[in-house]
Amino acid sequence: MKMIETRKLLIAISIGLMFTGCNTSGQKTEQSNCEPNKVPVDTVINKLIQADLFNITDLKYLDSAKQDLIDSYVKYDYFGGYTYPDSLRYVDFRFYNIDSEELFEIGGLTEYLDLVKPTFERLEIKFDYKNERSIDNDNYWKHTIEINGKEYVAFEGIMESHDLWDKAYLNFIEMLNDQLRLQTSEEQFYPIRSANDGMMVMLTKKQFEIVKKYYPNDNDHPKSIDNWINQNK
């Protein structure tokens, strides 16, 4: 599925997700239910603001992004971003929609690296990539790329693997996080969903702990990579 063909679908999905605060898998966890114990919205939003959630947000849309965060928490128990008009790009430069199928396909990796590059630039973090390579040997595929001179494996395995999209999605997040760590950033990307309606978000550890504490523990909210894998076996 190509990016331009996916946008209408993702818009519809994103709107639908804004109206659901329940676990999309139908399985409840300790914190996952339709009406979690909520604290006053000011408490949650102020904590996130004080933790610099909006430090790289497009200032033109800062007020709209804050109000959307408030409305989403009050109405839907949902932690999400605010997008530019008629676009799927988020004004906070933290949330990203990821079509895992498209990411896996040839050309998709560079397309998504281009997409996240402005976030690294706003954080003043070096982010150069080149030498994308693919080796296909009897249905065994290895896909690599260099970021800031370090080679990363975007995918390696049998093409018939049932979880190849998930592997590409998690490898993508891990290569971004490795570069953030190497350059001593406090930020890390966290997985939310995979497949055609995938999503990830970049947060500091403090921001992530606030989200974990006050939002539902369901498939529409960020998790550590290990927890995401455990819940999506």
BAFI-3210 file (N, C-alpha, C; in Angstrom, 3 decimals, decimal comma, padded with zeros to 6 digits):
// residues 233
n [1|2|3|4|5|6|7|8|9|10|11|12|13|14|15|16|17|18|19|20|21|22|23|24|25|26|27|28|29|30|31|32|33|34|35|36|37|38|39|40|41|42|43|44|45|46|47|48|49|50|51|52|53|54|55|56|57|58|59|60|61|62|63|64|65|66|67|68|69|70|71|72|73|74|75|76|77|78|79|80|81|82|83|84|85|86|87|88|89|90|91|92|93|94|95|96|97|98|99|100|101|102|103|104|105|106|107|108|109|110|111|112|113|114|115|116|117|118|119|120|121|122|123|124|125|126|127|128|129|130|131|132|133|134|135|136|137|138|139|140|141|142|143|144|145|146|147|148|149|150|151|152|153|154|155|156|157|158|159|160|161|162|163|164|165|166|167|168|169|170|171|172|173|174|175|176|177|178|179|180|181|182|183|184|185|186|187|188|189|190|191|192|193|194|195|196|197|198|199|200|201|202|203|204|205|206|207|208|209|210|211|212|213|214|215|216|217|218|219|220|221|222|223|224|225|226|227|228|229|230|231|232|233]
n.u [000,846|000,703|001,986|000,443|-001,950|-002,699|-003,387|-006,098|-007,326|-005,933|-006,656|-009,376|-009,200|-007,765|-009,592|-011,582|-010,256|-010,001|-012,394|-012,489|-011,770|-011,131|-009,576|-008,350|-008,070|-009,895|-009,228|-008,822|-006,566|-004,747|-004,986|-006,613|-009,576|-012,874|-013,522|-011,252|-009,752|-009,770|-007,902|-008,102|-008,097|-006,330|-004,234|-002,963|-002,334|-000,808|001,384|002,490|003,086|004,931|006,889|007,977|006,637|005,842|008,085|009,237|007,249|005,436|005,148|003,083|000,852|000,651|-001,190|-003,501|-002,648|-002,283|-004,925|-006,207|-005,029|-006,067|-008,862|-008,899|-008,114|-010,140|-012,535|-012,030|-010,050|-007,601|-004,326|-002,899|-001,730|-001,905|-002,791|-001,580|-003,752|-005,657|-003,752|-001,553|000,601|002,031|001,799|003,367|005,678|006,279|004,574|004,023|002,499|002,730|002,874|003,350|003,618|004,252|006,629|008,226|008,522|010,518|012,122|010,462|011,701|013,568|011,741|010,354|012,438|013,030|010,726|010,892|013,169|012,946|012,231|014,550|016,174|014,969|015,607|018,240|019,958|022,232|021,507|021,970|021,693|022,466|023,543|021,689|020,957|020,043|019,902|019,038|018,607|017,650|015,006|015,647|016,059|018,029|018,121|019,653|020,923|022,865|023,216|024,357|026,898|026,859|025,976|022,761|020,394|017,552|015,734|015,943|015,628|013,393|011,265|008,643|007,922|005,631|005,622|006,970|006,419|006,102|008,680|010,189|009,056|009,677|012,481|012,971|012,194|014,053|016,523|016,323|016,158|018,647|020,345|019,487|020,280|023,085|023,725|023,255|020,644|017,659|015,350|013,218|011,805|008,596|006,697|003,317|001,139|001,196|001,264|-000,963|-002,102|-000,214|001,627|003,846|005,524|007,573|009,143|010,398|011,776|010,503|008,159|006,981|006,454|004,497|002,400|001,965|000,987|-001,420|-003,041|-005,032|-003,928|-003,698|-003,939|-003,720|-001,965|001,338|004,109|006,907|009,383|009,807|007,502|005,574|006,109|005,544|002,785|001,882|002,280]
n.v [-001,181|002,142|005,292|007,615|006,436|005,432|007,440|008,407|006,212|006,088|008,516|008,090|005,955|007,154|009,066|007,379|006,092|008,127|008,135|005,967|004,555|002,140|-001,107|-002,178|-004,786|-006,121|-007,348|-006,986|-005,275|-004,547|-001,754|-001,211|-000,222|000,979|003,207|004,472|005,175|008,506|011,531|015,077|016,968|019,122|018,414|016,270|017,373|019,615|018,357|017,070|019,284|020,616|018,740|019,248|018,459|019,854|021,017|021,009|021,682|023,083|026,438|028,003|026,419|025,765|026,388|025,139|022,495|021,981|022,340|020,306|018,090|018,289|018,022|015,449|013,868|014,371|013,607|011,133|009,599|009,497|009,590|011,537|013,196|016,453|017,262|018,931|021,016|019,175|017,145|014,408|014,815|015,554|018,385|018,565|017,224|014,758|012,521|009,876|008,446|005,171|003,077|-000,150|-002,052|-000,509|000,625|-001,645|-002,265|-001,800|001,283|002,355|002,605|004,735|006,733|006,999|007,684|010,176|011,385|011,514|013,004|015,902|016,048|015,226|017,313|019,506|018,906|019,347|017,289|015,252|013,702|011,866|009,810|007,042|004,823|002,640|-000,764|-003,863|-007,348|-010,216|-013,564|-016,529|-016,208|-015,253|-012,313|-009,438|-006,253|-003,205|-000,085|002,926|005,111|008,142|007,097|004,573|001,204|-000,227|-002,874|-003,126|-005,061|-008,590|-011,807|-014,612|-014,243|-015,140|-014,965|-014,602|-012,383|-010,282|-007,566|-006,486|-006,886|-005,177|-002,757|-002,579|-002,720|-000,351|001,570|000,931|001,539|004,295|005,001|004,131|005,975|008,278|007,685|007,446|010,042|011,232|012,024|012,557|011,625|009,033|006,773|005,271|002,351|002,126|001,140|-001,399|-002,694|-001,660|000,577|001,707|003,341|005,561|007,217|009,855|010,291|011,587|009,771|010,630|011,849|009,611|008,021|009,544|009,379|006,602|006,383|007,853|007,313|004,887|001,462|000,269|-000,916|001,401|003,172|004,322|002,048|000,386|-001,213|-003,928|-004,545|-004,040|-006,060|-008,321|-008,033|-008,321|-010,820]
n.w [000,000|-000,933|000,320|-000,308|-000,949|001,405|003,135|003,302|004,463|006,914|008,067|008,532|010,325|012,418|013,306|014,204|016,289|018,118|019,321|020,897|023,960|024,892|025,179|022,155|021,411|022,828|025,154|028,579|030,745|033,795|033,908|031,821|030,628|029,847|031,349|033,012|036,253|036,700|036,994|037,727|034,713|034,467|036,115|034,786|032,223|032,892|034,065|031,831|030,222|031,851|031,721|029,297|026,933|024,673|023,551|021,016|019,335|016,587|016,836|015,891|016,071|018,697|020,827|019,864|019,831|022,565|023,513|022,142|023,327|025,887|025,379|024,280|026,433|028,343|027,005|025,737|026,980|025,711|024,424|022,203|019,191|017,588|014,333|011,354|009,347|006,987|006,738|007,677|009,217|012,332|014,502|016,738|016,263|017,321|017,230|014,890|012,087|010,961|008,338|008,333|006,335|004,108|005,010|005,038|002,344|-000,671|-000,819|001,072|003,584|003,355|002,781|005,205|006,905|005,852|006,697|009,512|009,894|010,239|012,955|014,325|013,480|014,741|017,327|017,174|016,440|014,778|011,694|009,252|006,384|004,255|001,586|001,303|001,182|-000,365|-000,137|-001,705|-001,408|-002,456|-001,401|001,054|002,695|003,183|004,432|004,618|006,013|006,284|009,000|009,977|009,547|010,726|010,275|009,951|010,389|008,621|007,943|008,212|007,111|006,361|003,593|003,684|006,288|008,972|010,573|009,388|008,811|011,366|012,382|010,738|011,489|014,288|014,138|012,811|014,732|016,714|015,486|015,244|017,935|018,822|017,604|018,907|021,535|021,168|020,682|023,041|023,716|025,617|024,651|023,318|020,931|021,096|020,525|019,330|017,638|015,065|011,687|008,962|010,075|011,758|014,440|016,170|018,910|020,113|023,172|026,318|029,111|031,428|030,429|029,256|031,536|032,780|030,923|031,007|033,604|033,711|031,529|029,638|029,573|026,858|023,414|021,973|023,009|023,993|024,545|026,140|024,086|024,736|026,272|024,356|022,502|024,077|024,405|021,887|020,778]
ca.u [000,000|001,527|001,665|-000,646|-003,186|-002,983|-003,740|-007,525|-007,612|-005,386|-007,475|-010,593|-008,831|-007,393|-010,822|-012,261|-009,522|-010,251|-013,665|-012,435|-010,817|-011,043|-008,573|-008,835|-008,038|-010,996|-008,700|-008,545|-005,428|-004,994|-005,368|-007,320|-011,023|-013,469|-013,574|-010,210|-009,796|-009,177|-007,621|-008,448|-007,328|-005,237|-003,112|-002,265|-001,804|000,275|002,553|003,089|003,660|006,130|007,895|008,429|006,041|005,658|009,298|009,597|005,996|005,283|004,551|001,841|-000,251|000,873|-002,435|-004,409|-002,128|-002,585|-006,367|-006,554|-004,598|-007,065|-010,128|-008,726|-008,085|-011,448|-013,602|-011,748|-008,920|-006,718|-003,110|-002,582|-001,222|-002,738|-002,205|-001,798|-004,984|-005,595|-002,480|-001,332|001,801|001,669|002,440|004,307|006,861|006,525|003,777|004,145|001,765|003,662|002,310|004,445|003,775|004,967|007,975|008,935|008,753|011,656|011,869|009,695|012,584|014,055|010,592|010,046|013,571|012,780|009,593|011,290|014,356|012,690|012,220|015,952|016,693|014,461|016,368|019,631|020,649|022,691|020,706|022,268|021,566|022,871|023,969|020,650|021,293|019,169|020,473|017,995|019,239|016,724|013,898|016,175|016,307|018,675|017,944|020,460|021,140|023,790|022,773|025,515|028,067|026,672|025,057|021,643|019,593|016,134|015,051|016,719|014,874|012,653|010,218|007,330|007,717|004,332|005,776|007,996|006,090|006,401|010,137|010,639|008,552|010,470|013,857|012,980|012,183|015,301|017,635|016,150|016,495|020,092|020,954|019,168|021,157|024,470|023,899|022,917|019,315|016,769|014,168|013,181|010,537|007,844|005,676|001,903|000,498|001,908|000,413|-001,228|-002,474|000,798|001,931|004,862|005,641|008,844|008,951|011,421|011,344|009,556|006,892|006,423|005,927|003,241|001,383|001,677|000,265|-002,720|-003,826|-005,278|-002,861|-004,284|-003,143|-003,683|-001,088|002,738|004,687|008,294|009,441|009,627|006,083|004,801|006,311|004,819|001,341|001,539|002,909]
ca.v [000,000|003,329|006,306|008,493|005,660|005,058|008,587|008,457|005,145|006,446|009,589|007,476|005,165|008,053|009,642|006,329|005,833|009,204|007,884|004,720|004,547|000,760|-001,966|-002,562|-006,234|-006,677|-007,960|-005,983|-005,420|-003,899|-000,368|-001,062|-000,309|002,112|004,346|004,341|006,171|009,703|012,678|016,306|017,116|020,070|017,693|015,503|018,233|020,429|017,501|016,864|020,559|020,834|017,777|019,723|017,707|020,708|021,807|021,111|021,878|024,264|027,443|028,509|025,535|025,336|026,453|024,109|021,198|021,848|022,161|018,979|017,144|018,389|017,438|014,011|013,225|014,504|012,924|009,808|008,949|009,198|010,379|011,623|014,477|017,330|017,300|020,091|020,909|018,364|016,441|013,422|015,194|016,125|019,677|018,460|016,519|013,605|011,398|009,507|007,308|004,268|001,935|-001,113|-002,688|000,431|000,713|-002,860|-002,319|-001,060|002,716|002,792|002,963|006,095|007,624|007,276|008,425|011,559|011,894|011,811|013,866|017,214|015,927|015,246|018,654|020,388|018,578|019,639|016,002|014,871|012,595|011,666|008,400|006,731|003,444|001,624|-001,954|-005,033|-008,596|-011,249|-014,838|-017,653|-015,791|-014,704|-010,912|-008,574|-004,859|-002,400|001,326|003,608|006,369|008,788|006,242|003,266|000,374|-000,830|-003,864|-002,769|-006,365|-009,753|-013,016|-015,265|-013,357|-015,650|-014,837|-013,998|-011,154|-009,463|-006,152|-006,106|-006,821|-003,944|-001,655|-002,501|-002,390|001,072|002,298|000,686|002,269|005,696|005,122|003,985|007,256|009,214|007,355|007,749|011,494|011,603|012,611|011,924|011,178|007,715|006,458|004,170|001,804|002,141|000,104|-001,796|-002,970|-000,525|001,748|001,806|004,647|005,622|008,550|010,122|010,852|011,358|008,783|011,294|011,981|008,270|007,580|010,284|008,760|005,279|006,511|008,505|006,900|003,435|000,567|-000,500|-000,956|002,714|004,030|003,885|001,053|000,027|-002,216|-005,255|-004,720|-004,099|-007,412|-009,266|-007,891|-008,537|-012,066]
ca.w [000,000|-001,043|001,326|-000,712|-000,946|002,787|003,955|003,581|005,419|008,215|008,621|009,068|011,496|013,504|013,850|014,957|017,526|019,052|019,984|021,651|025,058|025,355|024,576|020,832|021,260|023,595|026,354|029,588|031,630|035,069|033,725|030,555|030,658|029,167|032,238|034,027|037,311|036,126|037,850|036,995|033,481|034,668|036,727|033,753|031,168|033,457|034,230|030,514|029,787|032,666|031,248|027,979|025,826|023,499|023,341|019,595|018,605|015,734|017,719|015,291|016,446|020,078|021,602|019,343|020,262|023,988|023,684|021,648|024,350|026,960|024,905|024,089|027,746|028,994|026,280|025,198|027,655|024,582|024,306|020,784|018,727|016,755|012,994|010,496|008,549|005,766|006,726|008,728|009,963|013,631|014,752|017,865|015,752|018,187|016,751|013,481|011,547|010,281|007,626|008,414|005,026|003,255|005,556|004,669|000,906|-001,198|-000,865|002,235|004,682|003,120|002,859|006,602|007,454|005,438|007,475|010,897|009,925|010,856|014,411|014,741|013,238|015,797|018,526|016,843|016,444|013,445|011,160|007,831|006,032|002,886|001,319|001,521|000,406|-000,239|-000,632|-001,777|-001,743|-002,272|-000,542|002,308|002,359|004,168|004,032|005,532|005,694|007,185|009,597|010,604|009,407|011,359|009,501|010,676|009,670|008,593|007,980|007,796|007,379|005,281|003,089|004,031|007,729|009,260|011,337|008,762|008,964|012,749|012,524|010,090|012,323|015,514|013,758|012,481|016,001|017,441|014,880|015,617|019,355|018,972|017,271|019,992|022,666|020,823|020,723|024,427|023,849|026,585|023,917|022,696|020,275|021,694|019,621|019,719|016,811|013,864|010,521|008,079|010,867|012,796|015,010|017,215|019,495|020,764|024,512|027,315|030,097|032,337|029,708|029,101|032,823|033,003|030,059|031,566|034,869|033,631|030,363|029,596|029,118|025,765|022,185|021,342|023,787|023,875|025,445|025,862|023,026|025,334|026,625|023,116|021,958|024,922|024,203|020,487|020,339]
c.u [000,886|001,039|000,460|-001,978|-003,632|-003,595|-005,229|-007,917|-007,148|-006,176|-008,730|-010,305|-008,520|-008,615|-011,550|-011,589|-009,757|-011,532|-013,677|-011,385|-010,584|-009,925|-009,088|-008,828|-009,184|-010,544|-008,330|-007,284|-005,736|-005,501|-006,246|-008,806|-011,582|-013,502|-012,517|-010,390|-009,049|-008,947|-008,015|-007,526|-006,157|-004,004|-002,279|-001,583|-000,656|001,545|003,266|003,736|004,957|007,262|008,344|007,882|005,989|006,913|009,746|008,358|006,067|004,508|003,247|000,631|-000,147|-000,418|-003,420|-003,962|-002,435|-004,074|-006,815|-006,166|-005,589|-008,358|-010,025|-008,726|-009,473|-012,489|-013,306|-010,649|-007,816|-005,534|-002,699|-002,105|-002,224|-002,057|-002,448|-003,100|-004,747|-004,279|-002,459|-000,060|001,388|002,479|003,442|005,611|007,261|005,786|004,032|003,251|002,732|002,880|003,427|004,672|004,587|006,413|008,824|009,328|009,970|011,279|011,148|010,568|013,074|012,927|010,283|011,213|013,454|011,704|010,027|012,492|014,085|012,647|013,641|016,549|016,225|015,168|017,862|020,500|021,003|021,904|020,887|022,223|021,877|023,160|022,913|020,933|020,290|019,863|019,393|018,639|018,280|015,660|014,344|016,655|016,986|018,675|018,671|020,530|022,130|023,159|023,945|026,729|027,955|025,644|024,011|020,924|018,128|015,260|016,031|015,916|014,198|011,476|008,815|007,022|006,423|004,452|006,787|007,703|006,439|007,905|010,684|010,255|009,413|011,926|013,997|013,038|013,516|016,487|017,539|016,578|017,995|020,799|020,667|020,065|022,606|024,765|023,360|021,604|018,516|015,528|014,350|011,832|009,914|006,803|004,281|001,167|001,392|000,885|000,140|-001,635|-001,500|001,029|003,057|004,919|006,993|008,592|010,241|010,897|010,315|008,190|006,193|005,807|004,624|002,117|000,978|000,779|-001,172|-003,594|-004,012|-004,076|-003,421|-003,436|-003,050|-002,797|000,333|003,162|006,185|008,285|009,204|008,165|005,212|004,903|005,505|003,307|000,920|002,186|002,135]
c.v [001,236|004,377|007,141|007,765|005,337|006,207|008,652|007,418|005,535|007,565|009,016|006,689|006,069|008,683|008,620|006,065|006,911|008,996|006,578|004,820|003,141|000,028|-002,475|-004,062|-006,903|-007,341|-006,870|-006,328|-004,652|-002,475|-000,156|-001,298|000,949|003,358|004,204|005,392|007,406|010,763|013,926|016,534|018,069|019,382|016,994|016,419|019,087|019,610|017,295|018,142|020,841|019,881|018,068|018,901|018,539|021,516|021,889|021,296|023,130|025,319|028,009|027,709|025,073|025,325|025,371|022,727|020,958|021,601|020,791|017,900|017,121|017,692|015,925|013,266|013,230|013,610|011,451|009,029|008,614|010,148|010,392|013,019|015,206|017,488|018,640|019,918|020,109|017,609|015,392|013,711|015,923|017,379|019,611|017,771|015,356|012,357|011,160|008,330|006,471|003,123|000,894|-001,845|-001,790|000,603|-000,463|-002,873|-001,489|000,415|003,246|003,264|004,402|007,108|007,985|007,946|009,906|012,192|012,309|012,765|015,237|017,173|015,969|016,640|019,625|020,133|018,849|018,385|015,634|013,657|012,511|010,174|008,207|005,241|002,417|000,435|-003,063|-006,236|-009,664|-012,539|-015,983|-017,347|-015,330|-013,286|-010,199|-007,152|-003,990|-000,948|001,897|004,904|006,946|007,861|004,876|002,458|-000,262|-001,831|-003,467|-004,019|-007,437|-010,998|-013,570|-014,394|-013,839|-015,536|-014,083|-012,649|-010,202|-007,974|-005,667|-005,973|-005,532|-002,726|-001,488|-002,167|-000,905|001,904|002,141|001,417|003,763|005,905|004,994|005,292|008,313|008,966|007,755|009,247|012,093|012,354|011,854|011,346|009,748|007,553|005,235|003,668|001,937|001,036|-000,200|-001,962|-001,683|000,736|001,939|003,235|004,506|007,045|008,674|010,847|010,723|010,305|009,381|011,435|010,632|007,773|008,296|009,667|007,397|005,365|006,958|008,096|005,384|002,660|-000,333|-000,358|000,380|003,696|003,460|002,894|000,944|-001,064|-003,619|-005,513|-004,814|-005,502|-008,432|-009,221|-008,160|-009,805|-012,726]
c.w [000,000|-000,060|000,937|-000,713|000,471|003,576|004,286|004,604|006,809|008,866|009,248|010,328|012,676|014,146|014,697|016,282|018,550|019,828|020,744|022,723|025,558|024,639|023,240|020,629|022,001|024,880|027,342|030,366|032,895|034,903|032,498|030,731|030,045|030,039|033,335|035,106|036,838|037,185|037,070|035,812|033,660|035,247|035,680|032,738|031,690|033,655|032,895|029,980|030,542|032,277|029,818|026,812|024,545|023,154|021,888|018,722|017,742|016,527|017,182|015,758|017,904|020,892|021,162|019,803|021,737|024,218|023,212|022,660|025,514|026,553|024,779|025,415|028,390|028,326|025,998|025,927|026,649|024,571|022,847|020,430|017,868|015,402|012,299|009,718|007,262|005,631|007,818|009,512|011,234|013,930|015,893|017,473|016,654|017,699|015,265|013,166|010,721|009,646|007,526|007,094|004,106|003,711|005,111|003,193|000,499|-001,346|000,357|003,379|004,529|003,238|004,312|007,320|007,081|006,315|008,884|010,984|010,546|012,382|014,953|014,552|014,310|017,125|018,363|016,964|015,002|012,959|009,648|007,520|004,546|002,786|001,719|000,600|000,667|-000,862|-000,558|-002,265|-001,420|-001,223|000,843|002,009|003,515|003,630|005,055|005,071|006,699|007,678|010,368|010,633|010,040|010,568|010,419|009,777|009,773|008,601|007,545|008,126|006,144|004,868|003,418|005,521|008,016|009,959|010,706|008,870|010,365|012,964|011,917|010,921|013,576|015,223|013,442|013,759|016,723|016,817|015,196|017,072|019,604|018,661|018,334|021,199|022,382|020,915|022,025|024,562|024,900|025,919|023,409|022,004|020,934|020,697|020,195|018,964|015,618|012,732|009,733|008,830|012,025|013,256|016,020|017,731|020,173|022,084|025,320|028,285|031,039|031,682|029,574|030,406|033,161|032,182|030,598|032,796|034,672|032,448|030,363|029,065|028,017|024,510|021,463|022,099|023,804|024,946|025,178|024,791|023,585|025,678|025,385|022,509|022,760|024,697|022,773|019,934|019,226]
res [m|k|m|i|e|t|r|k|l|l|i|a|i|s|i|g|l|m|f|t|g|c|n|t|s|g|q|k|t|e|q|s|n|c|e|p|n|k|v|p|v|d|t|v|i|n|k|l|i|q|a|d|l|f|n|i|t|d|l|k|y|l|d|s|a|k|q|d|l|i|d|s|y|v|k|y|d|y|f|g|g|y|t|y|p|d|s|l|r|y|v|d|f|r|f|y|n|i|d|s|e|e|l|f|e|i|g|g|l|t|e|y|l|d|l|v|k|p|t|f|e|r|l|e|i|k|f|d|y|k|n|e|r|s|i|d|n|d|n|y|w|k|h|t|i|e|i|n|g|k|e|y|v|a|f|e|g|i|m|e|s|h|d|l|w|d|k|a|y|l|n|f|i|e|m|l|n|d|q|l|r|l|q|t|s|e|e|q|f|y|p|i|r|s|a|n|d|g|m|m|v|m|l|t|k|k|q|f|e|i|v|k|k|y|y|p|n|d|n|d|h|p|k|s|i|d|n|w|i|n|q|n|k]
***
